[in-house]
Amino acid sequence: MGGCVTQPTVPEKKAEIPAFPPPPEAARIVWERSIHSSADVVDDSKDGALRRFVTGEVRAGEGLDKPYGVAVRNGKVYVGDTVARNVVVYDLNARKFTRLGIEEPGGLRMPFGIDIDPQGNVYVLDGTLKRVHVYDANGKFLRMLGNDMKWSRPAGLALDAKRRRIYVVDAGGVDSNDHKVRAIDLDTGKALLEIGKRGDGNGEFNLPRDAVVGADGLLYVVDGGNFRIQVFDADGKFVKTFGAIGRQSGQFARPKEIAADNEGNIYVADSAFGNFQIFNKEGQLLLDVGSRGPQDQPAKFMLPSGIAVDSDGRIYMVDQFFRKVEVFRPAHLPANAAYGKR
């Protein structure tokens, strides 16, 4: 008789949403969503949804081939795809998906660093063409910057809209001394100044990767080969440095890209740790978010690269290997809040 007894149904355990720091501490950052393709952003059609319900077909979208850099403004997320050779644009509020840098003029080959000005113009550093392409908010190509300069291996950029300049990070190479940052005037396209040379002293670089202008107006540069962040003023004068090589929180193993929020905090993606770390403007560690792990789990990374912070405090980090963008929000921000709205 025991074989005929119906076993009680055990309710499926609801997956816990990753929060940082983890319980029992109060969460400050919460994982929100993953973006793998256009299907994660664009609304499904009624006919398509019905067909998949009947046939069991899985919804497909346009995915990412090898994403690298990312920038975001008011919920509009720009992701450079180095294999597709264009920039993918996810409009999370309008639920739209487009691309830019496909057609000439303005066609891209190797989009790396991306930044956006207050008018919505998009600046994309092309590592192959060795210049910066500028597009308007609708994706129309406007002009190029830095095409008359000699670059070794341009890798990242940072926009300083207030001072009307853009900083381009040259990673150099093993046999190159071009480990430096150059500032370009946005209006004239002329070089303004150069910061650094190869070395490990204050103001010197070894394989710099990326840069960002903080809320304090200072320039923060990822000095990858020296495993630190260096900080400079508008004249290129060295101010301070923080970070060191190591395996502990607050140290770096393979720092890639950097971002800043409106409160003056600095975010650094580390490919070896599989996470990003948040520092205050004094360089003190506040929190580390994410870890290495399998693709099908949220807040897990294998090869993170680009990172960006929107005006509402949401954080966007790209994983090259898993070909995705992970989105995190401040714990105080409602989960259903519009993107980029404070």
PyMOL commands that set and color helices and strands:
alter all, ss='L'
color gray80, all
select helices_A, chain A and resi 2-4+38-40+46-55+224-226
alter helices_A, ss='H'
color red, helices_A
select strands_A, chain A and resi 19-20+29-35+67-73+76-81+86-91+96-100+111-116+122-126+131-135+141-145+154-160+165-170+180-185+191-195+208-213+219-223+228-232+238-242+255-260+266-270+275-279+285-289+291-292+300-301+304-309+315-319+324-330
alter strands_A, ss='S'
color yellow, strands_A
deselect
rebuild
show_as cartoon
